Amino acid sequence: MKRVLKIIGIILLVIVVLIAVFIYWITHTDSSLKDNYRDSIETGGSIEAVYLEDGSYATSYYEQTAVQVFEKYEISYPTEMETEDKTYPVIVICNGTGWKGSYSKAQQQFYASYGFIVIATEETYSWNAFGAEMCIRYLELLNEYVDDDGVPGIFYQKIDFDNVGIIGHSQGGVGVINAITNTDHKDIYKTAVALSPTNYELAVACQWPYDATQINIPILLVSGVGGGDDWVVTLEGLTEIYEQIPGDKIMVRRSNTAHGSTNTSEDGYVMAWFMWQLQGDEEAAKAFVGDDAEILNNSLYQDIGKNF
């Protein structure tokens, strides 16, 4: 009997390892996003198309080595922040399995062009939201930093902690859920986006548990339909997450989109979501609000659930 149990244990371990390797493989067919990665993204609605274009802000980049396993903090921000006396909302990035913030700098610069401070790390194992938590703590330090000569840093009193969002893909989607439900700074988040978050059964098999019933902020859930279906979170898996969330939520699946591509393919609606939730953009809100919301009539999206 012990021998049988041992064999079963080995088989399960092998399965989990193979799953992890396959998630990595299907998610990362290229080493990084190109600056023009959005040129190949198809849109099916006018709002989606508008918010897939660059925003009105020139952007800059700052990084700082971290004495952590994720190596460094990487921040894209509106260049005007260095001289303007106002605060800017925040987007925190949770990386997918094997992914690094430096691979998606082009995407972060795109987000920053809409007036956001965007922070990422080189973390490749993000399910427990440790990197996200440390990003918030680091931003708190930057917001108060003054050097020994009394000169404020460029982020001094420029960070709007009342408007903080978070986004992550695949394992990073699990990181998003854990960041907003199970970290010291969980209450700082105002909204979230989870792109193909690993379904619960698979997450538990990989030892990435989460509790979607604890989500209490508006969240956009996205997955793909393509490439053999997004088995990392199938329709059944995404629906299970959606139904467990008690508050405001939207669930959509993008047609003809494999798991790896869900990291970028919805960027038009991702940006519209953050603009609405964190900057009060009423035009962006039309993509999601009401019975005639654009996303409901967009032929690129299906299996839509929405409770507001």
N, C-alpha and C positions, 0 to 999 in steps of 0.2 A: 504493500500500500504506500509506504513512504517513497519507494522508487517511482511509483506512478505519479504521486504528487510532485516529486522533484522534476520529472519529465514534463508534466503540465506547466510547472513554474518556468522551466527553461523555454518552453514553447511560447508562453505568454510574454516572456521577456524579449524573445526574438521578434515577436509580432510588434511589440511596442517600439523596439529599435527600428524595425523596418518602416513602421508608420512615421516615426520622426524623420528618418532619412528621406522618405518619399515626400513628406510635407516640405522639407528643405528643397528638394529637387524641383517640385512643381512650382514652388514659390519664387525660385531664384534662377531663372534661365539667363540672366545677364548680371554683370557685376554692379551696375549702377544705372540710374535713370539718366537719359540724355537731356540736355537743356530744352530740346524741342519735343519731349515725350508727349506733350498734349496734342501735337499736330495730328497724331494718328487716332485720337479718341473720337468716336462717333457720338453725336448728340441727337436727341429726338424731341427737343423742346427749346423754345426761345430763351427761357430763363436759364436752363442748363447750359446753353451755348454762351450766353452772356457771362456767366460766372466761371466759365472755363477759360476765358481770356484773362490776360494779365490785369491786375488791379492798378490803381493810379499811383501807387507809392514806389519810388526807387527803394532798393533794398541793400542792406549791408550784412556782414557776417562777423561773428565773434565766437571764439572758442577758448576753452580753458581746460587744461589737463586736470583730471580728477584722480584722486587716490582711491579709486574704486575699480572693480572688475570691468566696468563699462568704459574705462579709459579717459573719456573727456566729455564735457558739455559742449554742445554745438547750437548756437543761437543765430537765427536769421531774424532781422528786424527792419522796420522802416527807417531809412537813413535819416529822415527828418527828426527822429527821436533824439538825436544827438544835440539838437538845438532848440526843439520845441518844448514848451512848458506844459505838457499834458501827459496823460497816461494812456497806455495801449493794452488791449486785451491779449490773452495768452492762449496758445494751442500747444499742448504737450503731446509728444509722439511716443507711442509704444511700438517697438520694432517687432516684426514677425521673426519666426525661427531662422537663425543664421543671418539675419539682415542687420545692417548697421545704419546709423543716421547718416553717415557720410555717403552711403549709396543713394540716398534720396534727397540730397541737398537741393536739387532742382525743384523738387516738389515743395520743400520747405520755403524756398525763396518765392515760389508762386503764392503760397499761403501768406507770407509776409507782405507781398505786394498789395494785399487788401487791408493792411494796417495792423497786422498781428505780430506779436513777439512769439516766435516759434522755437521751441527748445526740444532737442533730441540728444541721444547719446549713442555710443557704439555698442550698447547692450544687445546681446544676441539670444538672451534667455529671459524674456520679459514677463512671463505669465503672472508672477507674484507682485508686479508693479513696484518693485524696489527702485528701479531706475526712475520711474515716474515720480515716486515720492521724493527721491533725492533731487530731481529737477525742481520741484516746488520749493524745497528747502534752499536750494542754491539761488533761485530767483528771489527769495526773501532776503538772502544775504546781499545780493546785488542791489536790491531796492534801497538798502540802507548804507551801501558802501561809500565811505569817504576815505581818501588816502591820508598818509601821515602829515601831509601839508595842508589838509583841510579841503582838498579839491574833490568834489563829488565825482563818482564814476558815471559813465554814460547812461547807466540804467537807474541812477539815483532818483527815487520817487517817480519813476516813469511806468511802473508796472501796475496794471489794473487787476487787483486780486478779486474784485467783485465779478469779473467776467473771464473765467478760466474754462477752457474746453480741453478735451482730450480725444485722441484718435489712435487706433491701432488696427493692425491687420493680422489675421490668423492667430497665432499664439499671442500676438500683440492685442488682438481683440479680447482675449482672456485677461490680459494685463489691464485693459481699459475697465472691464467689469470689476476686477479686484481693486483697481485704483480708486474707483468711486464708491466702493462698498467696504473696503477692508484695509485702509491705510490711515495713518494719523491725520492726513490732510484730505480725507475723503469728502468732507463738507465744503471744501474750497471750490469744487467743480460745479459749474452751472449747467453744463451739457456735455454730451459724449457722442462719438461715432465709433461703432465697432464694425469693421470690414471683415466679412467671413470669419467671425469668431468661432473657434473650435467648438464643435458640439460637445455637450456635457459628457457623454459616454466616452468619447475619444479623449477629452481633456483629463478625465479621471484616470484613464488607462496610461496617460503620459504623466500622471501625478501633477496636474494643473487644475485643481478644484476651484470652483467659483460658485457664487450664490446669486443668481439673477433676481431672486425675489427681493433682494435688498436694494435694488436700484431705485432711486427716488428723484432722479432728474430726467429731463427729456433726452431720449436717445434715438439715434438713427441706426438701424441694423441693416446691413447690406450683405448679400452673397451673390454668387454667380450661377448661371445655368449654361454649362458648356464644358468642353474638354472632358466628357464623361461625367458631367454634373460636378458640382462643387461638393465632393464627398466629405471634405473637411467639415462642412456644415450643410447638409442636405436640407431640402425643404422641411422635412420632418424635424431636423435638428434646430433649424432657425426658428420654426414655429414654436417649438418647445421653449426656447429662450424668450421669444416674444410674449407668449402667454403667461410666463412667470413674472413679467415685469408689471408692477401695479400702476405705474404712472404713465405720463405722456410718452408715446413711442410710435415709431414707424418701422415697418419691415418691408423690404423690397428685395427682389432678385433681378439682376441684370441678365438679359437674354444673351446667348452666344458668348459668354464670358467665363473663361476658366478661372480657377481659384487664384492663381498667381496674378492674373490681370485685375482682380478686384482691388488690388492695392492702389490703382490709379484710375481705372475706367470711369468711376463715379465722381471724379474730382469737381465737375461742374456743380453737382448737387451737394457735395461735401462742403464746398465753399459757400454755396447759398445757405446751407444749414447753419454754418458758423456765423455768417453775416447776420442772419436773422436772430439767432439765439444770443450772440455775444455783442452785436452792434445795433440791434433793433431795426434792421433793414426790412422795411415792409414789402418792398418789391421782391426781395429774396423769399420772404414768407409765402408768397403766392405759389411757390413751387410745392408747398406742403399743406397749406391751410385750406379747409373748406372742401365741399363736395366736388368743386371744379379745379382742385389743385392740379398743377401741371403734371406732376409725377404720376397721377392717376390715369392720365391720358397719353402718356409717353410710351410708344410702342416698344421701346428698348427695355422696359421694366415690366415685371409680372409678379404674381403671387404677393400682391401688396396688402399689408395690414396697416391700419391707422386708427387711432382712437381719439383724435381731436380734429 
